[in-house]
Amino acid sequence: MQDFDYLGEKYFPHWLEAGRALGQARATLVAGIVTVLEMRGVKVSDDAGKRIDQCESLDQLGAWLRKAPKVKSADDLFV
């Protein structure tokens, strides 16, 4: 069996790095949304937290981050 991690690093390092960068950007946006809500005293329900955490769209996460300082509940992010 071939070592696919090795092959990826050898032949496709730019794709792996791009994937890591996207993952880090997504994680930063998710953490930012939750942090802003929690700092404002807005409770993040399990359902809302799951929806935020499972979102793969950086554009959507960015929109939610911009809304986070203004909403009264975490569910208001999604309307």
C-alpha positions, 0 to 999 in steps of 0.5 A: 500500500502506498503512503498517500500522505507522502505522495500528496506532500511530494506531488501536490503540496500547493493543494495541501497547503491551500486546503490547510489555509482554508481549514484554518480560515474556517476555524478562525471564523467559527471561533470568532462568531462564537466568541463575539456572541459569548462576549455579548452574553448571547447564549449559543444553543447546541443546535446553533453551535452545530450549524455554525461549526458545520458550515463550510462556506467562508462567505456565509461564516463571514456574513454571520461574523458581521451579524454577530455583534448585532443579534439578540440571539444566536438563531438571529444569525440565520435569518 
